[in-house]
């Protein structure tokens, strides 16, 4: 989580591995930041072993994924398919 944002909004999450949090908590944090507080974007850096990927959520509508590992891409596609969504490469 961005240090300035964490200090301001979630000081208890500063320098903490957010994978320890339940998914419901992560969704609430994202919802608060994007919908309630109207941040223009939220960047989520995650890793699969030594490979880092980035999820960028903008304006509560757009979600961009960067540098997904093959394993992460399969998982994301599976989650999207369950919700009737899909990835577009550009």
N, C-alpha and C positions, 0 to 999 in steps of 0.2 A: 504494500500500500504506500502511496506517495507520502513522504514524511510530513509535508505541510498539511495535507488533508488529514492524516492520522492524528497529528498534534491537535488540530482544531476540532475534529469530529469524533475520532475514535482513539484517544491517547492510549488506551489499554491494548490496542492492536499494533502499536508501533514496534517495528522490528520483530514481529511475531510471524511464525509460519502459519498461514491461514488454513492450511490443509487440516489443521487440528480441529477446526470449527465444523459443526454440522452443516450440511448443504442448506438447510432451512435458514440458518443464521447468515450464510453468505448471500442468499437470495434477498433477505431482508436488508442487509447492508447495501447491496446493489440497488434495490428498489428505493431506499431512502436517498442515496446519493443522486440517482438519476431522476426519479419522479418527484420526490418531495423537495430536495435541496436544489434541483435543477443544475447540477454540474453538467457541463457540456459533454464530458466523456469520462470514462473510467477505464484504466488499463489494468489488466490482470495478467501477471506473469506466472506461468506454471511450468513445471518440469516433469519429464518422464525420464527417470534415471539421470543422465547428464545432459539431456536435450531440453532446451528451453523453448517455449512457445509463448505467444502473446495473444490475448483476447482483448479487443478494444471495443467498448460499447459506447456509441455516440447518440446523444439526444434521446435515449430510451428506445430507439428504433433500429438503428444499424448496429450490427455486430460483425467485426472483422477479425479473422484469425490469421496469424502469421507464423510461418515456420513450424507447422505441425509435423510431428513425427508420424510415421506410418501407423503406429499403434494408436496415437491420439486421434488421427484423422478417421480411423475406423470407428472409434468410440463416438466421436462427434457426429459422424454420419448416421450411426445407429440411433443416437438420441434425437437428431433432427428428423429422421424418417418416422420415428414414433409419434412426432408432433406434426407431421405433414409438411415439414420444411425441407430445405435442401441447400447445399453449398453452391456458390457461383464463383468460379475462378476468374480473376481479372488482373 
